[in-house]
């Protein structure tokens, strides 16, 4: 999947709830980004994490069947 993606952004999480992201590949972009701390509150990050966990449980099994 990563080889065919036009845009590729990676993230990592540090405790206590600090999200960092980095752009590895972006269509029509000249350069890659340095790692950036996402400016979201801990509350927002917890909400996003909860949604992501729910979606992973539903989407990964579906994609695995393909």
PyMOL Python script that loads the backbone (N, CA, C, O; Angstrom):
from pymol import cmd

cmd.read_pdbstr("""\
ATOM      1  N   UNK A   1       0.813  -1.195   0.000  1.00  0.00           N
ATOM      2  CA  UNK A   1       0.000   0.000   0.000  1.00  0.00           C
ATOM      3  C   UNK A   1       0.858   1.263   0.000  1.00  0.00           C
ATOM      4  O   UNK A   1       0.553   2.218  -0.714  1.00  0.00           O
ATOM      5  N   UNK A   2       1.926   1.276   0.792  1.00  0.00           N
ATOM      6  CA  UNK A   2       2.727   2.489   0.887  1.00  0.00           C
ATOM      7  C   UNK A   2       3.416   2.818  -0.427  1.00  0.00           C
ATOM      8  O   UNK A   2       3.693   3.988  -0.695  1.00  0.00           O
ATOM      9  N   UNK A   3       3.702   1.811  -1.261  1.00  0.00           N
ATOM     10  CA  UNK A   3       4.363   2.071  -2.531  1.00  0.00           C
ATOM     11  C   UNK A   3       3.449   2.778  -3.520  1.00  0.00           C
ATOM     12  O   UNK A   3       3.931   3.527  -4.370  1.00  0.00           O
ATOM     13  N   UNK A   4       2.154   2.562  -3.430  1.00  0.00           N
ATOM     14  CA  UNK A   4       1.222   3.160  -4.378  1.00  0.00           C
ATOM     15  C   UNK A   4       0.558   4.427  -3.847  1.00  0.00           C
ATOM     16  O   UNK A   4      -0.142   5.115  -4.590  1.00  0.00           O
ATOM     17  N   UNK A   5       0.765   4.735  -2.592  1.00  0.00           N
ATOM     18  CA  UNK A   5       0.138   5.920  -2.005  1.00  0.00           C
ATOM     19  C   UNK A   5       0.783   7.190  -2.558  1.00  0.00           C
ATOM     20  O   UNK A   5       2.007   7.307  -2.602  1.00  0.00           O
ATOM     21  N   UNK A   6      -0.057   8.138  -2.978  1.00  0.00           N
ATOM     22  CA  UNK A   6       0.458   9.415  -3.451  1.00  0.00           C
ATOM     23  C   UNK A   6       0.980  10.262  -2.313  1.00  0.00           C
ATOM     24  O   UNK A   6       1.986  10.958  -2.454  1.00  0.00           O
ATOM     25  N   UNK A   7       0.302  10.202  -1.197  1.00  0.00           N
ATOM     26  CA  UNK A   7       0.695  10.942  -0.004  1.00  0.00           C
ATOM     27  C   UNK A   7       0.913   9.957   1.130  1.00  0.00           C
ATOM     28  O   UNK A   7       0.111   9.045   1.329  1.00  0.00           O
ATOM     29  N   UNK A   8       1.994  10.139   1.874  1.00  0.00           N
ATOM     30  CA  UNK A   8       2.291   9.226   2.974  1.00  0.00           C
ATOM     31  C   UNK A   8       2.717  10.032   4.196  1.00  0.00           C
ATOM     32  O   UNK A   8       3.743  10.713   4.181  1.00  0.00           O
ATOM     33  N   UNK A   9       1.917   9.945   5.247  1.00  0.00           N
ATOM     34  CA  UNK A   9       2.190  10.653   6.492  1.00  0.00           C
ATOM     35  C   UNK A   9       2.285   9.613   7.600  1.00  0.00           C
ATOM     36  O   UNK A   9       1.413   8.754   7.726  1.00  0.00           O
ATOM     37  N   UNK A  10       3.337   9.689   8.398  1.00  0.00           N
ATOM     38  CA  UNK A  10       3.491   8.763   9.514  1.00  0.00           C
ATOM     39  C   UNK A  10       3.340   9.534  10.819  1.00  0.00           C
ATOM     40  O   UNK A  10       3.654  10.721  10.906  1.00  0.00           O
ATOM     41  N   UNK A  11       2.851   8.824  11.825  1.00  0.00           N
ATOM     42  CA  UNK A  11       2.664   9.449  13.134  1.00  0.00           C
ATOM     43  C   UNK A  11       3.266   8.565  14.214  1.00  0.00           C
ATOM     44  O   UNK A  11       3.482   7.369  14.021  1.00  0.00           O
ATOM     45  N   UNK A  12       3.526   9.179  15.337  1.00  0.00           N
ATOM     46  CA  UNK A  12       3.939   8.426  16.524  1.00  0.00           C
ATOM     47  C   UNK A  12       3.390   9.160  17.733  1.00  0.00           C
ATOM     48  O   UNK A  12       3.166  10.370  17.701  1.00  0.00           O
ATOM     49  N   UNK A  13       3.180   8.410  18.786  1.00  0.00           N
ATOM     50  CA  UNK A  13       2.607   8.977  20.002  1.00  0.00           C
ATOM     51  C   UNK A  13       3.595   8.794  21.149  1.00  0.00           C
ATOM     52  O   UNK A  13       4.191   7.728  21.308  1.00  0.00           O
ATOM     53  N   UNK A  14       3.758   9.833  21.934  1.00  0.00           N
ATOM     54  CA  UNK A  14       4.570   9.769  23.143  1.00  0.00           C
ATOM     55  C   UNK A  14       3.662  10.020  24.332  1.00  0.00           C
ATOM     56  O   UNK A  14       2.635  10.690  24.221  1.00  0.00           O
ATOM     57  N   UNK A  15       4.053   9.476  25.462  1.00  0.00           N
ATOM     58  CA  UNK A  15       3.302   9.748  26.686  1.00  0.00           C
ATOM     59  C   UNK A  15       3.756  11.085  27.225  1.00  0.00           C
ATOM     60  O   UNK A  15       4.945  11.376  27.093  1.00  0.00           O
ATOM     61  N   UNK A  16       2.959  11.898  27.798  1.00  0.00           N
ATOM     62  CA  UNK A  16       1.516  11.739  27.971  1.00  0.00           C
ATOM     63  C   UNK A  16       0.749  12.367  26.796  1.00  0.00           C
ATOM     64  O   UNK A  16       0.615  13.589  26.733  1.00  0.00           O
ATOM     65  N   UNK A  17       0.259  11.563  25.894  1.00  0.00           N
ATOM     66  CA  UNK A  17      -0.600  11.971  24.781  1.00  0.00           C
ATOM     67  C   UNK A  17      -0.038  13.131  23.957  1.00  0.00           C
ATOM     68  O   UNK A  17      -0.672  14.178  23.826  1.00  0.00           O
ATOM     69  N   UNK A  18       1.152  12.933  23.408  1.00  0.00           N
ATOM     70  CA  UNK A  18       1.735  13.907  22.483  1.00  0.00           C
ATOM     71  C   UNK A  18       1.863  13.211  21.133  1.00  0.00           C
ATOM     72  O   UNK A  18       2.526  12.181  21.012  1.00  0.00           O
ATOM     73  N   UNK A  19       1.219  13.788  20.123  1.00  0.00           N
ATOM     74  CA  UNK A  19       1.212  13.202  18.795  1.00  0.00           C
ATOM     75  C   UNK A  19       2.182  13.956  17.893  1.00  0.00           C
ATOM     76  O   UNK A  19       2.145  15.183  17.814  1.00  0.00           O
ATOM     77  N   UNK A  20       3.043  13.212  17.218  1.00  0.00           N
ATOM     78  CA  UNK A  20       3.995  13.780  16.271  1.00  0.00           C
ATOM     79  C   UNK A  20       3.689  13.209  14.895  1.00  0.00           C
ATOM     80  O   UNK A  20       3.284  12.053  14.772  1.00  0.00           O
ATOM     81  N   UNK A  21       3.885  14.031  13.847  1.00  0.00           N
ATOM     82  CA  UNK A  21       3.705  13.504  12.506  1.00  0.00           C
ATOM     83  C   UNK A  21       4.809  14.010  11.585  1.00  0.00           C
ATOM     84  O   UNK A  21       5.472  15.011  11.857  1.00  0.00           O
ATOM     85  N   UNK A  22       4.980  13.280  10.488  1.00  0.00           N
ATOM     86  CA  UNK A  22       6.008  13.610   9.509  1.00  0.00           C
ATOM     87  C   UNK A  22       5.508  13.193   8.137  1.00  0.00           C
ATOM     88  O   UNK A  22       4.973  12.096   7.974  1.00  0.00           O
ATOM     89  N   UNK A  23       5.678  14.056   7.158  1.00  0.00           N
ATOM     90  CA  UNK A  23       5.284  13.737   5.793  1.00  0.00           C
ATOM     91  C   UNK A  23       6.468  13.078   5.096  1.00  0.00           C
ATOM     92  O   UNK A  23       7.529  13.683   4.940  1.00  0.00           O
ATOM     93  N   UNK A  24       6.271  11.822   4.678  1.00  0.00           N
ATOM     94  CA  UNK A  24       7.326  11.104   3.973  1.00  0.00           C
ATOM     95  C   UNK A  24       7.220  11.285   2.464  1.00  0.00           C
ATOM     96  O   UNK A  24       8.227  11.324   1.757  1.00  0.00           O
ATOM     97  N   UNK A  25       5.985  11.394   1.982  1.00  0.00           N
ATOM     98  CA  UNK A  25       5.785  11.579   0.547  1.00  0.00           C
ATOM     99  C   UNK A  25       4.500  12.375   0.336  1.00  0.00           C
ATOM    100  O   UNK A  25       3.475  12.096   0.958  1.00  0.00           O
ATOM    101  N   UNK A  26       4.568  13.370  -0.550  1.00  0.00           N
ATOM    102  CA  UNK A  26       3.402  14.186  -0.858  1.00  0.00           C
ATOM    103  C   UNK A  26       3.452  14.518  -2.346  1.00  0.00           C
ATOM    104  O   UNK A  26       4.462  15.009  -2.852  1.00  0.00           O
ATOM    105  N   UNK A  27       2.348  14.244  -3.038  1.00  0.00           N
ATOM    106  CA  UNK A  27       2.279  14.546  -4.474  1.00  0.00           C
ATOM    107  C   UNK A  27       2.610  16.011  -4.709  1.00  0.00           C
ATOM    108  O   UNK A  27       2.124  16.896  -4.004  1.00  0.00           O
ATOM    109  N   UNK A  28       3.436  16.248  -5.703  1.00  0.00           N
ATOM    110  CA  UNK A  28       3.799  17.601  -6.136  1.00  0.00           C
ATOM    111  C   UNK A  28       4.474  18.443  -5.055  1.00  0.00           C
ATOM    112  O   UNK A  28       4.454  19.671  -5.135  1.00  0.00           O
ATOM    113  N   UNK A  29       5.068  17.808  -4.050  1.00  0.00           N
ATOM    114  CA  UNK A  29       5.776  18.545  -3.004  1.00  0.00           C
ATOM    115  C   UNK A  29       7.273  18.481  -3.271  1.00  0.00           C
ATOM    116  O   UNK A  29       7.784  17.466  -3.746  1.00  0.00           O
ATOM    117  N   UNK A  30       7.955  19.543  -2.971  1.00  0.00           N
ATOM    118  CA  UNK A  30       9.388  19.608  -3.230  1.00  0.00           C
ATOM    119  C   UNK A  30      10.220  18.894  -2.179  1.00  0.00           C
ATOM    120  O   UNK A  30      11.218  18.250  -2.503  1.00  0.00           O
ATOM    121  N   UNK A  31       9.814  19.007  -0.927  1.00  0.00           N
ATOM    122  CA  UNK A  31      10.638  18.422   0.124  1.00  0.00           C
ATOM    123  C   UNK A  31       9.786  17.734   1.176  1.00  0.00           C
ATOM    124  O   UNK A  31       8.577  17.952   1.267  1.00  0.00           O
ATOM    125  N   UNK A  32      10.437  16.910   1.956  1.00  0.00           N
ATOM    126  CA  UNK A  32       9.764  16.193   3.031  1.00  0.00           C
ATOM    127  C   UNK A  32       9.749  17.059   4.276  1.00  0.00           C
ATOM    128  O   UNK A  32      10.584  17.949   4.438  1.00  0.00           O
ATOM    129  N   UNK A  33       8.794  16.793   5.152  1.00  0.00           N
ATOM    130  CA  UNK A  33       8.693  17.608   6.355  1.00  0.00           C
ATOM    131  C   UNK A  33       9.556  17.034   7.475  1.00  0.00           C
ATOM    132  O   UNK A  33       9.877  15.846   7.502  1.00  0.00           O
ATOM    133  N   UNK A  34       9.911  17.907   8.377  1.00  0.00           N
ATOM    134  CA  UNK A  34      10.533  17.463   9.621  1.00  0.00           C
ATOM    135  C   UNK A  34       9.404  17.011  10.531  1.00  0.00           C
ATOM    136  O   UNK A  34       8.240  17.341  10.304  1.00  0.00           O
ATOM    137  N   UNK A  35       9.748  16.267  11.541  1.00  0.00           N
ATOM    138  CA  UNK A  35       8.730  15.823  12.493  1.00  0.00           C
ATOM    139  C   UNK A  35       8.145  17.030  13.217  1.00  0.00           C
ATOM    140  O   UNK A  35       8.869  17.937  13.628  1.00  0.00           O
ATOM    141  N   UNK A  36       6.813  17.025  13.365  1.00  0.00           N
ATOM    142  CA  UNK A  36       6.104  18.147  13.963  1.00  0.00           C
ATOM    143  C   UNK A  36       5.203  17.639  15.086  1.00  0.00           C
ATOM    144  O   UNK A  36       4.568  16.592  14.961  1.00  0.00           O
ATOM    145  N   UNK A  37       5.158  18.385  16.170  1.00  0.00           N
ATOM    146  CA  UNK A  37       4.238  18.082  17.262  1.00  0.00           C
ATOM    147  C   UNK A  37       2.864  18.625  16.884  1.00  0.00           C
ATOM    148  O   UNK A  37       2.719  19.821  16.632  1.00  0.00           O
ATOM    149  N   UNK A  38       1.868  17.765  16.845  1.00  0.00           N
ATOM    150  CA  UNK A  38       0.506  18.170  16.491  1.00  0.00           C
ATOM    151  C   UNK A  38      -0.088  19.001  17.637  1.00  0.00           C
ATOM    152  O   UNK A  38       0.014  18.613  18.801  1.00  0.00           O
ATOM    153  N   UNK A  39      -0.698  20.126  17.313  1.00  0.00           N
ATOM    154  CA  UNK A  39      -1.199  21.033  18.361  1.00  0.00           C
ATOM    155  C   UNK A  39      -2.600  20.694  18.863  1.00  0.00           C
ATOM    156  O   UNK A  39      -3.489  21.544  18.848  1.00  0.00           O
ATOM    157  N   UNK A  40      -2.796  19.455  19.307  1.00  0.00           N
ATOM    158  CA  UNK A  40      -4.105  19.034  19.782  1.00  0.00           C
ATOM    159  C   UNK A  40      -4.050  18.763  21.282  1.00  0.00           C
ATOM    160  O   UNK A  40      -3.039  18.299  21.809  1.00  0.00           O
ATOM    161  N   UNK A  41      -5.148  19.060  21.949  1.00  0.00           N
ATOM    162  CA  UNK A  41      -5.216  18.814  23.390  1.00  0.00           C
ATOM    163  C   UNK A  41      -5.290  17.315  23.655  1.00  0.00           C
ATOM    164  O   UNK A  41      -5.617  16.532  22.763  1.00  0.00           O
ATOM    165  N   UNK A  42      -4.987  16.931  24.877  1.00  0.00           N
ATOM    166  CA  UNK A  42      -5.063  15.527  25.270  1.00  0.00           C
ATOM    167  C   UNK A  42      -6.488  15.000  25.097  1.00  0.00           C
ATOM    168  O   UNK A  42      -6.680  13.848  24.706  1.00  0.00           O
ATOM    169  N   UNK A  43      -7.472  15.824  25.381  1.00  0.00           N
ATOM    170  CA  UNK A  43      -8.871  15.417  25.235  1.00  0.00           C
ATOM    171  C   UNK A  43      -9.188  15.069  23.780  1.00  0.00           C
ATOM    172  O   UNK A  43      -9.806  14.040  23.507  1.00  0.00           O
ATOM    173  N   UNK A  44      -8.772  15.914  22.863  1.00  0.00           N
ATOM    174  CA  UNK A  44      -9.022  15.667  21.437  1.00  0.00           C
ATOM    175  C   UNK A  44      -8.297  14.404  20.983  1.00  0.00           C
ATOM    176  O   UNK A  44      -8.866  13.595  20.251  1.00  0.00           O
ATOM    177  N   UNK A  45      -7.060  14.231  21.408  1.00  0.00           N
ATOM    178  CA  UNK A  45      -6.293  13.044  21.016  1.00  0.00           C
ATOM    179  C   UNK A  45      -6.939  11.762  21.540  1.00  0.00           C
ATOM    180  O   UNK A  45      -6.936  10.743  20.850  1.00  0.00           O
ATOM    181  N   UNK A  46      -7.487  11.804  22.739  1.00  0.00           N
ATOM    182  CA  UNK A  46      -8.171  10.624  23.281  1.00  0.00           C
ATOM    183  C   UNK A  46      -9.417  10.292  22.459  1.00  0.00           C
ATOM    184  O   UNK A  46      -9.711   9.122  22.214  1.00  0.00           O
ATOM    185  N   UNK A  47     -10.142  11.323  22.036  1.00  0.00           N
ATOM    186  CA  UNK A  47     -11.325  11.103  21.206  1.00  0.00           C
ATOM    187  C   UNK A  47     -10.947  10.499  19.853  1.00  0.00           C
ATOM    188  O   UNK A  47     -11.605   9.575  19.376  1.00  0.00           O
ATOM    189  N   UNK A  48      -9.896  11.017  19.247  1.00  0.00           N
ATOM    190  CA  UNK A  48      -9.427  10.500  17.958  1.00  0.00           C
ATOM    191  C   UNK A  48      -8.953   9.055  18.109  1.00  0.00           C
ATOM    192  O   UNK A  48      -9.235   8.212  17.258  1.00  0.00           O
ATOM    193  N   UNK A  49      -8.242   8.777  19.182  1.00  0.00           N
ATOM    194  CA  UNK A  49      -7.755   7.417  19.424  1.00  0.00           C
ATOM    195  C   UNK A  49      -8.917   6.437  19.558  1.00  0.00           C
ATOM    196  O   UNK A  49      -8.860   5.326  19.030  1.00  0.00           O
ATOM    197  N   UNK A  50      -9.957   6.841  20.256  1.00  0.00           N
ATOM    198  CA  UNK A  50     -11.127   5.977  20.441  1.00  0.00           C
ATOM    199  C   UNK A  50     -11.802   5.675  19.093  1.00  0.00           C
ATOM    200  O   UNK A  50     -12.183   4.535  18.828  1.00  0.00           O
ATOM    201  N   UNK A  51     -11.942   6.686  18.260  1.00  0.00           N
ATOM    202  CA  UNK A  51     -12.538   6.493  16.926  1.00  0.00           C
ATOM    203  C   UNK A  51     -11.656   5.576  16.087  1.00  0.00           C
ATOM    204  O   UNK A  51     -12.158   4.680  15.409  1.00  0.00           O
ATOM    205  N   UNK A  52     -10.351   5.794  16.130  1.00  0.00           N
ATOM    206  CA  UNK A  52      -9.414   4.974  15.353  1.00  0.00           C
ATOM    207  C   UNK A  52      -9.478   3.511  15.775  1.00  0.00           C
ATOM    208  O   UNK A  52      -9.476   2.619  14.926  1.00  0.00           O
ATOM    209  N   UNK A  53      -9.532   3.262  17.061  1.00  0.00           N
ATOM    210  CA  UNK A  53      -9.612   1.881  17.565  1.00  0.00           C
ATOM    211  C   UNK A  53     -10.871   1.194  17.055  1.00  0.00           C
ATOM    212  O   UNK A  53     -10.828   0.041  16.626  1.00  0.00           O
ATOM    213  N   UNK A  54     -11.988   1.904  17.103  1.00  0.00           N
ATOM    214  CA  UNK A  54     -13.261   1.356  16.627  1.00  0.00           C
ATOM    215  C   UNK A  54     -13.186   1.038  15.136  1.00  0.00           C
ATOM    216  O   UNK A  54     -13.626  -0.028  14.705  1.00  0.00           O
ATOM    217  N   UNK A  55     -12.635   1.955  14.351  1.00  0.00           N
ATOM    218  CA  UNK A  55     -12.541   1.752  12.903  1.00  0.00           C
ATOM    219  C   UNK A  55     -11.586   0.618  12.553  1.00  0.00           C
ATOM    220  O   UNK A  55     -11.850  -0.158  11.635  1.00  0.00           O
ATOM    221  N   UNK A  56     -10.482   0.521  13.279  1.00  0.00           N
ATOM    222  CA  UNK A  56      -9.512  -0.564  13.027  1.00  0.00           C
ATOM    223  C   UNK A  56     -10.163  -1.931  13.183  1.00  0.00           C
ATOM    224  O   UNK A  56      -9.924  -2.837  12.385  1.00  0.00           O
ATOM    225  N   UNK A  57     -10.980  -2.071  14.207  1.00  0.00           N
ATOM    226  CA  UNK A  57     -11.641  -3.352  14.467  1.00  0.00           C
ATOM    227  C   UNK A  57     -12.610  -3.721  13.354  1.00  0.00           C
ATOM    228  O   UNK A  57     -12.873  -4.901  13.123  1.00  0.00           O
ATOM    229  N   UNK A  58     -13.138  -2.722  12.667  1.00  0.00           N
ATOM    230  CA  UNK A  58     -14.094  -2.968  11.594  1.00  0.00           C
ATOM    231  C   UNK A  58     -13.418  -3.067  10.226  1.00  0.00           C
ATOM    232  O   UNK A  58     -13.771  -3.938   9.430  1.00  0.00           O
ATOM    233  N   UNK A  59     -12.461  -2.197   9.943  1.00  0.00           N
ATOM    234  CA  UNK A  59     -11.871  -2.104   8.605  1.00  0.00           C
ATOM    235  C   UNK A  59     -10.800  -3.152   8.348  1.00  0.00           C
ATOM    236  O   UNK A  59     -10.780  -3.738   7.265  1.00  0.00           O
ATOM    237  N   UNK A  60      -9.917  -3.410   9.290  1.00  0.00           N
ATOM    238  CA  UNK A  60      -8.826  -4.353   9.064  1.00  0.00           C
ATOM    239  C   UNK A  60      -9.343  -5.743   8.693  1.00  0.00           C
ATOM    240  O   UNK A  60      -8.827  -6.324   7.738  1.00  0.00           O
ATOM    241  N   UNK A  61     -10.328  -6.309   9.388  1.00  0.00           N
ATOM    242  CA  UNK A  61     -10.846  -7.609   8.959  1.00  0.00           C
ATOM    243  C   UNK A  61     -11.423  -7.585   7.538  1.00  0.00           C
ATOM    244  O   UNK A  61     -11.279  -8.554   6.792  1.00  0.00           O
ATOM    245  N   UNK A  62     -12.065  -6.496   7.172  1.00  0.00           N
ATOM    246  CA  UNK A  62     -12.634  -6.371   5.831  1.00  0.00           C
ATOM    247  C   UNK A  62     -11.544  -6.325   4.776  1.00  0.00           C
ATOM    248  O   UNK A  62     -11.643  -7.008   3.758  1.00  0.00           O
ATOM    249  N   UNK A  63     -10.519  -5.542   4.998  1.00  0.00           N
ATOM    250  CA  UNK A  63      -9.414  -5.429   4.044  1.00  0.00           C
ATOM    251  C   UNK A  63      -8.643  -6.744   3.959  1.00  0.00           C
ATOM    252  O   UNK A  63      -8.179  -7.122   2.883  1.00  0.00           O
ATOM    253  N   UNK A  64      -8.507  -7.427   5.060  1.00  0.00           N
ATOM    254  CA  UNK A  64      -7.785  -8.705   5.077  1.00  0.00           C
ATOM    255  C   UNK A  64      -8.444  -9.766   4.193  1.00  0.00           C
ATOM    256  O   UNK A  64      -7.773 -10.667   3.689  1.00  0.00           O
ATOM    257  N   UNK A  65      -9.753  -9.652   4.010  1.00  0.00           N
ATOM    258  CA  UNK A  65     -10.483 -10.606   3.173  1.00  0.00           C
ATOM    259  C   UNK A  65     -10.246 -10.381   1.684  1.00  0.00           C
ATOM    260  O   UNK A  65     -10.495 -11.275   0.876  1.00  0.00           O
ATOM    261  N   UNK A  66      -9.776  -9.213   1.323  1.00  0.00           N
ATOM    262  CA  UNK A  66      -9.585  -8.870  -0.101  1.00  0.00           C
ATOM    263  C   UNK A  66      -8.351  -9.550  -0.673  1.00  0.00           C
ATOM    264  O   UNK A  66      -8.041  -9.374  -1.851  1.00  0.00           O
TER     265      UNK A  66
END
""", "prot")
cmd.dss("prot")
cmd.show_as("cartoon", "prot")
cmd.util.cbc("prot")
cmd.orient("prot")
